[in-house]
Amino acid sequence: MLFKHHFSATTYSVSTTRFLRSVTQTIAWLIGFSAALHGDAVIAAPCEVWEDDVQVIGVSVTPHQFSPNMQWRRAPNPELSARVEIFVQNQSDRPIQVPSPIRFDDKTPEELLAEKSWAWHDTASKTGFELHAGALRVLRWNGLDADWGAGTEHDVSLGAESSSKSPINLALPRVFFESITFHAAGSHDGNNSMHPDRMLATIRNDLREPIRMVSCRLWLPQSNETFHTLYPKPIQRELKPYPEDAIVPAGEIGGIELDLGPLPLTYAAVEMVVRPIARDEEIHVWGYLKIRRSSFDISGGWVASVVKGRNSMTQIPFLKTLSQLYVNTGQIEEVSGYTDNQELYSQYPIKRFNRMADKNRYDSDSMLPTIHAIEFLGEPQYGGGRPVPPQEVFDQLAPYQSWKLPTTITLSEERDWRYYIGLCDYPHYDAYRVIAPAADSWSKYDRWGGKSIRWGAPLETIGDMTRSLRQQSRPVTIAYWSQGAHHDWGGVLSPRRGSPTPDELRSQAWQGLGNGIASLYWFNLSMKSLAKFPDLIDPIRRVGREIQLLKPILEQCVSYQYERQTNDGLLEWDLNSLVTRDTALLVVNDIGYAIDERSKTFRFEKRAGVFPFQLPPWLSATKDGDADEQLSVFRIDSEGTHHVEFTIEGRQINIRDSVSVAGVYIATRDKDLRRSIDAKHASLLQSELELGFNPVNSEADRKTLQSLVD
């Protein structure tokens, strides 16, 4: 056996309950098949499925949730279920055929879908599956009702004649992966390889005792086509942990960095072993995701449109404007005169974000750098008037599972998007807080002294929704459609302007950024939209420039803490911290804004405050301590870095500043970080200048942009 030690699922969220118990009493299987094992053809002799040969060696349970702050026309279903992954291994020295049907509590997954106990599944229940010696397969499902929620117990049985049942404990997770991301060394120094060679993994310890991170390993398939069958890679013990002693205190997070060599772009299981400090016991923490290189992209949405008989993507002034805004992605696939014009496309590249159905063309190493993700299902929660059942969404995305490219879907209603989570590799959501169509009920928010408004919703609900999607999607990262300029909102009877004000735009973007998104999509930077609302070009550019300055941090960070400050019951500030090995990104969002009754807009004023942030254990230090332990603390915005007043008391840093809409700060041990950010800022300004087109500062350039749509 490869796994001889059994762990308590009731205590530690990782179940090693047997998948087949006394299966020989009920099933005798004779199998003959050929398989490729580690690249060598193996002719398998007929074999029996012996007791203990196939076992569940890990369980990952992600509880469902919904935000109590959101308001809906119809209340959410109060029953909370869970998304589950069970890690099933063949622990024998020979290949095994796991028979069908696979039953859970004496019901097939299809029956559980029909009775609305499950939302979707990926279990091979109808066909069974083969497992080579030592190999692993992940069986996944997402529950619909509380009977399948965290803390429940179930059983699994195999085969039409089987009476043997194996218990599965869906214990509430106490140690789990918060985030797993993959990176290419030197990716910010010109390394454009799409195959990452480094993994960052962060765990959260919700036990009442400290734990030590001991080892980690990946389980990988032999090829993308055989992605379901995973084989163990070497156990890694040189973890480059943070904290440096690898000890994660109770209630805290800790991380590791692994150098792994070039990785395939396919599905992987990640297994980390941790041990409680006070006891000789192992806990195995599991995660499952598709490997993709982390890249913070900025989408302009539907940037391609035909105006005055010509596609906008062939208009140089518009392409230069998108470059000014740091947009590198758009809802495009092939645009005649642009993507097939190599000189134009290489000068103003926009990553594709569409269906890409031709695998031979798009799922190739040469095309990978030009693609953000697979996106073609729209908003399945709406589905053009009929919500698309989650299992149908799974079935439509299933052909892409063997691809190198990640899939994504747009989620729309936080009320019940929990049922769609886990279907794609890179989930994102859309929610716009002023004048635009919305899923939630704006008039139900009792936010401003009982006043009810219909033209807007609390901007801070972006933070609520971001936290909800991020926490339920772990360990994968998420993205967010933020409200930009759009020419088609509002109208002649609109109570206010048809797009956000610059402050409303910035607030929504930084609520998403501060709560840990990994890409930002503007809706919608079409040529018509930017020409109609030129006052939003500079605010969008400023956010884009800030993202570029912070990009190495945003691509590696994990959300650490969130806190809301109030004053006599009135909302004041939202405080968020995002952390890496050596840096904390600290974000203050002003939620004490008011309503301007005349213009029907939200009004912000620059206000002073003291903002306390708790640092993670590995960044705690005193301001005047050892020089090597001192933290560099500064404010950052689109104009570069700035001095800020602060004090440090143990693990708490208190920043004193005046904030307009959002304040962004860095606390870091990296003594060169501020200098490198300032150098990057100078480089960005130079690049903007070299574009030779600036509709922000040049009236002539604004008129040129306008003339393309008039």
Residue pairs with C-beta under 8 A, 6 or more apart in sequence:
1 52
1 91
2 89
2 91
2 134
2 232
3 16
3 55
3 57
3 89
3 91
5 16
5 282
6 16
7 14
7 15
7 16
7 281
7 282
7 283
7 284
8 281
9 15
9 16
9 17
9 59
9 169
9 171
10 169
10 171
11 171
11 174
12 171
12 174
12 175
12 207
12 281
12 283
13 59
13 61
13 171
13 172
13 173
13 174
13 175
13 176
13 283
14 58
14 59
14 175
14 283
14 284
14 285
14 286
15 56
15 58
15 59
15 86
15 168
15 169
15 171
16 55
16 56
16 57
16 58
16 284
17 55
17 56
17 166
17 167
17 168
17 169
18 51
18 52
18 55
18 56
18 166
19 54
19 55
19 56
19 86
19 88
19 156
19 166
20 49
20 51
20 52
20 53
20 54
20 55
20 158
20 164
20 166
21 51
21 164
21 165
21 166
22 51
22 164
23 49
23 50
23 51
23 53
23 54
23 158
23 162
23 164
24 48
24 49
24 50
24 51
25 163
25 164
26 159
26 161
26 162
26 163
26 164
27 49
27 99
27 158
27 159
27 161
27 162
27 164
28 48
29 47
29 48
29 49
29 97
29 99
30 46
30 47
30 48
31 44
31 46
31 47
31 95
31 96
31 97
32 44
32 45
32 46
33 44
33 95
33 97
33 130
34 41
34 42
34 43
34 44
35 41
35 42
35 44
35 95
35 130
35 132
36 42
36 222
36 226
37 95
37 132
37 133
38 222
38 231
39 222
42 95
42 132
44 94
44 95
45 94
47 92
47 94
47 95
47 96
49 96
49 97
49 98
49 99
50 92
52 91
53 90
53 91
53 92
53 96
54 88
54 89
54 90
54 91
54 92
54 96
54 98
54 131
55 88
55 89
55 91
56 86
56 87
56 88
56 156
56 166
56 168
57 87
57 88
57 89
57 91
57 136
57 284
58 86
58 87
58 271
58 284
58 286
59 84
59 85
59 86
59 87
59 168
59 169
59 170
59 171
59 286
60 84
60 85
60 86
60 87
60 173
60 176
60 177
60 286
60 287
60 288
61 82
61 83
61 84
61 150
61 170
61 171
61 172
61 173
62 82
62 83
62 84
62 173
62 176
62 421
62 422
62 472
62 474
63 80
63 82
63 149
63 150
63 172
63 173
64 80
64 81
64 82
64 83
64 143
64 149
64 418
64 472
65 80
65 418
65 468
65 471
65 472
66 76
66 80
66 414
66 415
66 416
66 418
66 468
67 414
67 461
67 464
67 465
67 467
67 468
69 458
69 461
69 464
70 414
70 415
70 440
70 461
70 464
70 465
71 440
71 441
71 442
71 444
71 445
72 413
72 415
72 439
72 440
72 441
72 444
73 441
74 415
76 415
76 416
77 416
79 144
79 145
79 146
79 149
80 146
80 149
80 150
81 119
81 142
81 143
81 144
81 145
81 146
81 147
81 148
81 149
81 418
82 142
82 143
82 148
82 149
82 150
82 170
83 140
83 141
83 142
83 143
83 418
83 421
83 422
83 472
84 140
84 141
84 142
84 143
84 148
84 170
85 138
85 139
85 140
85 286
85 288
86 138
86 139
86 140
86 168
87 136
87 137
87 138
87 269
87 271
87 286
87 288
88 98
88 131
88 136
88 137
88 138
88 139
89 131
89 134
89 135
89 136
90 96
90 131
90 132
90 133
90 134
90 135
90 136
91 134
92 133
93 133
94 133
95 130
95 131
95 132
95 133
96 130
96 131
97 128
97 129
97 130
98 124
98 128
98 129
98 130
98 131
98 137
98 158
99 128
99 158
99 159
99 160
99 162
100 124
100 125
100 126
100 127
100 128
100 158
100 159
100 160
101 108
101 125
101 126
101 128
101 158
101 159
101 160
102 108
102 109
102 123
102 124
102 125
102 128
102 139
102 156
102 157
102 158
103 125
103 156
103 157
103 158
103 162
104 112
104 141
104 154
104 155
104 156
104 168
105 154
105 155
106 155
106 157
107 115
107 117
108 125
108 126
109 118
109 121
109 123
109 125
109 141
110 125
110 126
112 118
112 121
112 141
113 119
113 120
113 121
113 391
116 144
116 145
117 143
117 144
117 145
117 147
117 148
118 141
118 142
118 143
118 144
118 148
119 142
119 143
119 144
119 389
119 390
119 391
119 419
119 420
120 141
120 142
120 389
120 390
120 391
120 393
120 394
120 419
120 422
120 423
121 140
121 141
121 142
121 391
121 394
122 138
122 139
122 140
122 141
122 394
123 139
123 140
123 141
124 137
124 139
124 228
128 158
129 137
129 228
130 229
131 137
131 229
132 229
132 231
134 231
134 232
135 229
135 230
135 231
136 219
136 229
136 230
136 231
136 232
136 269
137 228
137 229
137 230
138 228
138 230
138 267
138 269
138 288
140 288
140 422
141 148
142 390
142 418
142 419
142 421
142 422
143 149
144 419
146 152
148 154
148 170
149 170
150 170
150 171
150 172
150 173
151 170
151 171
151 172
152 170
153 167
153 168
153 169
153 170
154 167
154 168
154 170
155 165
155 166
155 167
155 168
156 165
156 166
156 168
157 163
157 164
157 165
157 166
158 164
173 206
174 205
174 206
174 207
175 203
175 204
175 205
175 206
175 207
175 211
175 274
175 283
175 285
176 203
176 204
176 206
176 285
176 474
177 201
177 202
177 203
177 204
177 270
177 272
177 285
177 286
177 287
177 474
177 475
178 202
178 203
178 204
178 253
178 474
178 475
178 558
178 559
179 200
179 201
179 202
179 474
179 475
179 477
179 558
179 559
180 199
180 200
180 201
180 202
180 270
180 287
180 289
180 475
180 476
181 199
181 200
181 294
181 477
181 518
181 555
181 556
182 196
182 198
182 199
182 200
182 263
182 291
182 292
182 293
182 294
183 196
183 197
183 198
183 199
183 200
183 293
183 294
183 555
183 556
184 191
184 193
184 194
184 195
184 196
184 197
184 198
184 293
185 191
185 197
185 198
185 259
187 193
187 293
187 295
187 555
188 551
188 552
192 369
193 262
193 293
194 265
194 293
194 365
194 368
194 369
194 404
195 262
195 263
195 264
195 265
195 293
196 262
196 263
196 291
196 292
196 293
196 294
197 259
197 260
197 261
197 262
197 263
198 257
198 258
198 259
198 260
199 218
199 257
199 258
199 260
199 263
199 270
200 255
200 256
200 257
200 556
201 216
201 255
201 256
201 258
201 270
201 272
201 287
201 475
202 253
202 254
202 255
202 558
203 213
203 248
203 253
203 254
203 255
203 272
203 274
203 285
204 252
204 253
205 211
205 248
205 249
205 250
205 251
205 252
205 253
205 254
205 274
206 251
207 250
207 276
208 250
209 250
209 276
209 277
209 278
210 247
210 248
210 249
210 250
210 276
210 277
211 247
211 248
211 274
211 275
211 276
211 277
211 283
212 245
212 246
212 247
212 248
212 274
212 275
212 276
212 277
213 239
213 241
213 246
213 247
213 248
213 254
213 256
213 272
213 273
213 274
214 237
214 246
214 273
214 274
214 275
214 282
215 235
215 236
215 237
215 239
215 272
215 273
216 235
216 236
216 239
216 256
216 258
216 270
216 271
216 272
216 273
217 232
217 233
217 234
217 235
217 236
217 270
217 271
218 233
218 260
218 263
218 268
218 269
218 270
218 271
219 230
219 231
219 232
219 233
219 268
219 269
219 270
219 271
220 230
220 231
220 233
220 263
220 264
220 266
220 268
221 227
221 228
221 229
221 230
221 231
221 264
221 266
221 267
222 229
222 231
223 266
224 264
224 265
224 266
224 402
224 403
224 404
225 402
227 266
227 267
227 401
227 402
228 267
230 267
230 268
230 269
236 258
236 260
239 246
239 256
239 257
239 258
240 256
240 257
240 258
240 259
241 254
241 255
241 256
241 257
242 254
242 255
242 256
242 257
242 581
242 618
243 254
243 617
243 618
244 618
246 254
246 256
247 254
247 277
248 254
248 274
249 617
252 616
252 617
253 558
253 560
253 579
253 616
255 558
255 581
256 272
257 581
263 291
264 291
264 404
265 290
265 291
265 292
265 368
265 404
265 405
266 290
266 291
266 402
266 404
267 288
267 289
267 290
267 291
267 401
268 288
268 289
268 290
268 291
269 286
269 287
269 288
270 286
270 287
270 288
270 289
270 475
271 284
271 285
271 286
272 284
272 285
273 282
273 283
273 284
273 285
274 282
274 283
274 285
275 281
275 282
275 283
276 283
287 475
289 425
289 475
289 476
290 406
290 425
292 406
292 425
292 426
294 477
294 518
294 555
294 556
295 519
295 555
296 518
296 519
296 520
296 547
296 551
296 554
296 555
297 328
297 329
297 351
297 372
297 519
297 520
298 325
298 326
298 327
298 328
298 329
298 519
298 520
298 521
298 522
298 544
298 547
299 327
299 329
299 330
299 331
299 353
299 372
299 519
299 520
299 521
299 522
300 322
300 325
300 327
300 329
300 330
300 350
300 484
300 522
300 524
300 525
300 526
301 330
301 331
301 481
301 484
301 521
301 522
301 523
301 524
301 525
301 526
302 330
302 331
302 524
302 526
303 312
303 313
303 322
303 327
303 330
303 331
303 332
303 350
303 525
303 526
303 527
304 311
304 312
304 313
304 330
304 331
304 332
304 335
304 338
305 311
305 312
305 526
305 527
305 528
306 312
307 527
307 528
307 708
307 709
308 708
308 709
311 335
311 336
311 337
311 338
312 318
312 526
312 527
312 708
313 319
313 332
313 335
313 337
313 338
313 339
313 350
314 335
314 337
314 338
314 341
314 344
315 527
315 708
316 693
317 693
317 695
317 701
317 704
317 705
317 708
318 527
318 530
318 705
318 708
319 344
319 347
319 348
320 348
320 691
320 692
320 693
321 530
321 537
321 693
321 695
321 705
322 330
322 348
322 350
322 525
323 348
323 691
324 537
324 541
324 688
324 691
324 693
324 694
324 695
324 696
325 522
325 525
325 537
325 540
325 541
325 544
326 541
326 544
326 545
326 547
326 548
327 350
327 522
327 525
327 544
328 349
328 350
328 351
329 350
329 351
329 353
329 372
329 519
329 521
330 350
330 351
330 352
330 353
331 353
331 354
331 375
332 339
332 350
332 352
332 353
332 354
333 339
333 352
333 354
333 355
333 356
334 340
337 344
338 344
338 345
339 345
339 352
349 370
351 370
351 371
351 372
352 362
352 370
352 371
352 372
353 371
353 372
353 373
353 375
354 374
354 375
354 376
355 374
355 375
355 376
356 362
356 363
356 371
356 374
356 405
359 403
361 367
362 371
362 405
363 403
363 404
363 405
368 404
368 405
371 405
372 519
373 405
373 406
373 407
373 408
373 425
373 426
374 397
374 400
374 403
374 405
374 406
374 407
374 408
375 407
375 408
375 409
375 410
377 388
377 393
377 396
377 397
377 409
377 410
378 384
378 410
379 410
379 411
379 412
379 430
380 387
380 388
380 390
380 392
380 393
380 409
380 410
380 420
381 387
381 388
381 411
381 412
381 413
381 416
381 417
381 420
382 412
390 419
390 420
390 423
393 409
393 420
393 423
394 423
397 407
397 409
397 423
397 424
400 407
406 424
406 425
406 426
407 424
407 425
407 426
408 424
408 425
408 426
408 427
408 428
408 479
409 420
409 423
409 424
409 427
409 428
410 428
410 429
410 430
410 481
411 417
411 420
411 421
411 427
411 428
411 429
411 430
411 469
412 429
412 430
412 431
412 439
413 439
413 440
414 429
414 431
414 439
414 440
414 464
414 465
414 468
414 469
415 439
415 440
417 429
417 468
417 469
418 472
420 427
421 427
421 469
421 472
421 473
422 473
425 476
426 476
426 477
426 478
426 479
426 519
427 469
427 473
427 476
427 478
427 479
428 469
428 478
428 479
428 480
428 481
428 519
428 521
429 465
429 466
429 469
429 478
429 480
429 481
430 480
430 481
430 521
430 523
431 438
431 439
431 440
431 461
431 462
431 465
431 481
432 438
432 481
432 483
432 500
432 508
432 523
433 456
433 457
433 458
433 459
433 461
433 462
433 483
433 500
433 504
433 508
434 455
434 456
434 457
434 483
434 496
434 500
434 504
434 601
434 602
435 455
435 456
435 489
435 490
435 494
435 496
435 497
435 498
435 499
435 500
436 483
436 486
436 489
438 457
440 457
440 461
442 453
442 454
442 455
442 456
442 457
443 452
443 453
443 454
444 452
445 452
445 453
445 457
445 458
446 452
447 458
448 594
448 595
451 595
453 595
453 600
454 495
455 494
455 495
455 496
455 600
456 600
456 601
456 602
458 591
459 504
459 507
459 508
459 511
459 591
459 593
459 602
460 511
460 571
460 574
460 589
460 591
462 480
462 482
462 508
462 511
462 512
462 515
463 511
463 512
463 514
463 515
463 562
463 574
463 576
463 589
466 478
466 480
466 511
466 512
466 515
466 516
466 517
467 515
467 516
467 559
467 562
469 478
470 477
470 478
470 515
470 516
470 517
470 559
477 516
477 517
477 518
478 516
478 517
478 518
479 517
479 518
479 519
479 520
479 521
480 512
480 517
480 519
480 520
480 521
481 521
481 522
481 523
482 505
482 508
482 509
482 512
482 520
482 521
482 522
482 523
483 499
483 500
483 504
483 505
483 508
483 522
483 523
484 499
484 500
484 505
484 522
484 523
484 524
484 525
484 529
484 536
484 540
485 499
485 522
485 524
485 525
485 529
485 530
485 532
485 533
485 536
485 537
485 540
486 498
486 499
486 523
486 524
486 526
486 529
487 498
487 526
487 528
487 529
487 531
487 532
487 533
488 498
489 498
489 499
490 496
490 497
490 498
490 499
491 498
495 600
496 599
496 600
496 601
497 599
497 601
499 505
499 529
499 532
499 533
499 536
500 508
500 536
501 601
501 602
502 535
502 536
502 538
502 539
503 593
503 602
503 603
503 604
503 660
503 661
504 601
504 602
505 536
505 539
505 540
505 543
506 539
506 542
506 543
506 661
506 662
507 589
507 590
507 593
507 602
507 604
507 661
507 662
509 520
509 543
510 543
510 587
510 589
510 661
510 662
510 664
511 574
511 589
512 520
513 520
513 547
513 554
513 587
514 574
514 576
514 578
514 587
514 589
514 662
515 559
515 562
515 576
516 557
516 558
516 559
516 576
516 578
518 554
518 555
520 543
520 547
522 540
525 540
527 705
527 708
527 709
528 709
530 536
530 537
530 695
530 705
531 705
531 706
531 708
531 709
531 710
532 709
534 695
534 702
534 705
534 706
537 695
537 696
538 696
541 638
541 688
541 696
542 637
542 638
543 638
545 638
545 681
545 684
546 636
546 637
546 638
546 664
547 554
548 680
548 684
549 636
549 640
549 677
549 680
549 681
549 684
550 585
550 636
550 664
553 578
553 580
553 583
553 585
553 666
554 578
554 585
556 580
556 581
557 578
557 579
557 580
557 583
557 585
558 578
558 579
558 580
559 576
559 577
559 578
560 577
560 578
560 579
560 584
560 616
561 575
561 576
561 577
561 613
561 614
562 574
562 575
562 576
562 577
563 574
563 575
564 571
564 573
564 574
564 575
564 591
565 572
565 573
565 574
565 575
565 609
565 611
566 572
570 592
571 591
571 592
572 591
572 592
572 609
573 588
573 589
573 590
573 591
573 592
573 609
573 611
573 659
574 588
574 589
574 591
575 586
575 587
575 588
575 589
575 611
575 612
575 613
576 586
576 587
576 589
577 584
577 585
577 586
577 587
577 613
577 614
577 615
578 584
578 585
578 587
579 585
579 616
579 619
581 618
582 619
582 668
582 669
582 670
582 673
583 619
583 666
583 667
583 668
583 669
583 670
583 673
584 613
584 615
584 616
584 619
584 653
584 666
584 667
584 668
585 664
585 665
585 666
586 611
586 613
586 653
586 655
586 664
586 665
586 666
586 667
587 662
587 663
587 664
587 665
588 609
588 611
588 655
588 657
588 659
588 662
588 663
588 664
588 665
589 661
589 662
590 604
590 607
590 659
590 660
590 661
590 662
592 607
593 602
593 603
593 604
593 605
594 602
594 603
594 605
595 601
595 602
595 603
596 602
596 603
604 660
604 661
605 660
606 658
606 659
606 660
607 658
607 659
607 660
608 656
608 657
608 658
608 659
609 656
609 657
609 658
609 659
610 654
610 655
610 656
611 654
611 655
611 656
611 657
611 663
612 652
612 653
612 654
613 652
613 653
613 654
613 655
613 667
614 651
614 652
615 651
615 652
615 653
615 667
616 651
617 651
619 631
619 667
619 669
620 650
620 651
621 629
621 630
621 631
621 648
621 669
622 629
622 630
622 648
622 650
623 630
623 631
623 646
623 647
623 648
624 630
629 669
631 648
631 653
631 667
631 668
631 669
632 666
632 667
632 668
632 669
632 670
632 671
632 673
632 674
633 644
633 646
633 653
633 655
633 665
633 666
633 667
633 668
634 641
634 642
634 643
634 644
634 665
634 666
634 674
635 641
635 642
635 643
635 644
635 657
635 663
635 664
635 665
635 666
636 642
636 664
636 665
636 666
636 677
637 664
639 681
640 677
640 678
640 681
641 666
641 674
641 677
641 678
641 681
644 655
644 656
644 657
644 665
645 655
645 656
645 657
646 653
646 654
646 655
646 656
646 667
647 653
647 654
648 654
653 667
655 663
655 665
657 663
657 665
666 673
666 674
666 677
668 674
688 694
693 701
693 704
694 701
695 701
695 702
695 704
695 705
